[in-house]
């Protein structure tokens, strides 16, 4: 199923993505109709994604680092039943993020190519080094 979903968001052009979504629905709707329905419901919000070149899109849909951070923070809050104040949660997250960030040694794959594209496409919004 993951490979069929990847064919949608990794499609070269929007028309290919729509075809891949239709094929996904034909294959998987009987078991997982809600997935195809969610894509269709949000299609107008998703399609601007295809306006970007492939190197930028790959950086956008590669979210493993973000998911890892979210999982780590959820794990911290799940093990505690309550917090005395909101500030206590913020302090705990601050300490956790400091520890988590020490593990960030791998660069984002293809980041340099994407950064070059961002600079070309959004040069007025990019900080200059």
N, C-alpha and C positions, 0 to 999 in steps of 0.2 A: 504494500500500500504506500509506503514512504516513497518508493521510486516513482510511483504514479503521481503523487503529489509534487515531487520534485520536477517532473516534466512540465507542470503548470508554471511554477515560479521561476524555473530555469529556462523557459522558452525564450527564443531569440527575439521574437516579436509578439505583439498582442494577439494577432490572429492565431498563431501557434498555441498560445496559452489558452485561448478559448476552445480550440479543438481538443487540447489535452484535458481541459476541464470536462468537456462533454464525454470524452472517453473514460475519464475517471468516474463520472456519474454512471455511465452504462455498466461499468465493471463493479462498482462498489456500492451503489445506492441501495441495493437490497439489504445489505448488512449495516451500512453506515450512511444513511440518507442525510443525516444532519450535517455531515462534513460538506457535501456538495451544496446543500442549501445555504450553509454559512458563507461559502465562497460566492454563491450567486447573490445573496443579500448584500454583501460588501463589495461586489465587483467594481462599482464605480469608485470606491475608495482605494481599491487595489490597483486599478489600471494605470494610474500615473507612475507607478513603479516601472512600467515598461518604457517610459520616456527616457530613462537613464541607460547609459551604455552598460554592457555586461560587467565590466570591472567594478563599477560603483554598485550595481545591483547585488553582486556577490558579497560585498562588504555589508550591505544592508541586511541581507537574509541570513548571514552567518551570525547567529545570536548565542552561540555556546557560552561565551564569556559572560554575557548578561544573565543567562539562565543559571549559570554556576553561582554568580553572586546572589541572585534571588534565592536559590536553594540554601545557600549558606546562611543568609539572614533569616529565612523561614525556620531553619533548624534551631537557631538561637532563640527565637521567640516561642517556638513550640515546646521547648524544654522547661520554660518558666510559665507558671500558671497566671501570674499577674505582675505588674510593675507598680511601684509606689507612685511614680509620676511619669509624665510624658518625657521629661528631661532624662529620666533614668534610661528610657528606651533609646533616646538619641545618643547618650553617652555609650551605651552598650554597642549600638550600631557603629559609632565612630571607632571604637576599639576593634570591633570585628572587621571593619573595612580596612583598617591599618594592617591587621594580620593577613587578611585575604590578599591585599595588594602586594604583599611580599612574595606571593606565589606567581605573580604575573610576570613570567619571564619570556613567554612566547609572544612574538609580534603577531599582529593580525595578518593573516595570509593575504597577499596581494594588496596590502595597504598602500604601498608606494604608488602603484598604478592608479588606485582609486583616489589617492590624495592629489595626484597630477590632474586627474579628471575634475575633481572638485575645484581645484585652482582655476582650471580653464573655464568651467561652467559657472562657478560662483566666486570668481576672483575678488569681486567687491566685498564679499562677506568673509573671506579667508584672512586670518591674521598673517602678516608678513614677517618672516624670520630673517 
